């Protein structure tokens, strides 16, 4: 009895310390933002043409002076967001809105992580698990209870997230919309998921493919509540989800038309992203290639690069439709890697969800080397940028090579997690002790 009481007290103290640590890290974010005097406005890792606050201020100025925020080729923010920023700046609330969105995104992701952890444990329990492979399964109670804290720490301790917050990148608003959509998805709320995903897609065109994994997740969650699987209901869910999404996105676009009085804003926002007319350096794959490619072939390769962004979603959906959490993670990762104007804000949000797959890490390969790749690319990228732009002792090849290295590390992270999940599922069904002709063998999936 005494031992049980001591254990309960120890666990409560440990939980209290973990909560205090998260609060301390959150306060540290606020302090660093206040005392930071580093000028990050020209960092290509943080700012791209679609998330720069200075461009939004210029758009508000142009709208008030000449009535057209999209005069020239500087502003690529949607009209409703321009209107919202104008109101916030008028009352001096723009910095507060960024801070609230930053912390709300972390909290939402922790809730999302906990719900996904519950669904992962349920999925593992539904599968036929061999007795010899029970050690592969995460301890359900510890895995679920700790996952929210792990994701909260992965978010607030992530330097990519911290730099995004300190620099006041407007990508934070896109992340909060995406986090809210994920929360609606894991809760099985089709309306909440579709509305916030439409808001994210209204601001960032590359959020549209997230509709596929979110729909698969909601269908999976709904079918788990039924005693019998009714396939016609699947098409009903798809139709309803698509209808809510299109209706909401159409409302935002039509209201934007009413504000501006013209549809030209579509070319300045969606058209700008699709045509990739701004080739300033960033951490993406587009800019260097289209600087070097011959003009006669640029349209062809532009189609190839844009299709490549969504090309992998269909086969991934066919392979992992029974594992919707992994499908969501994979699509988020691919969109962050292959979009035309990526920033560290796009990477930070999906990296924060990586602790979900901690139980597969025993089946991954070269994890230490992968971590080394990621850290080295994050350190050498800014160094090569400085050598190229400020010192003049390097050229664009140095920075782009490190960009390729950085994106390769992300691809290896994704393939590592996918391979680990496949291995874990295989050994869960077939067991760790395999025999052929009554001889024990070890099976290695490569």
Secondary structure, DSSP 8 states (H G I E B T S, - for coil): -HHHHHHHHHHHHHHHHHHHHHHHHHHHHHHHHHH-----TT-TTT--TTS-HHHHHHHHHHHHHHS-TTSSSS--S-HHHHHHHHHHHHTT-HHHHHHHHHHHHHHHHHHHHHHHHHHHHHHHHHS---GGGGGGS--HHHHHHHHHHHHHHHHHT-HHHHHHHHTT-THHHHHHHHHHHHHHHHTT-HHHHHHHHHHHHHH-GGGTTHHHHHHHHHHHHHHHT-SS--HHHHHHHHHHHHHHHHHHHHHHHHHHHHHHSSSTHHIIIIIHHHHT------SSSHHHHHHHS-HHHHHHHHHHHHHHHHHHHHHHHHHHTT-HHHHHHHHHHHHHHHSTT--HHHHHHHHTTGGGGGGGGGG-S-HHHHHHHHHHHHHHHHHHHHIIIII-SS-HHHHHHHHHHHHHHHHHHHHHHHHHHHHHHHHHHH-S-EEETTEEE-----
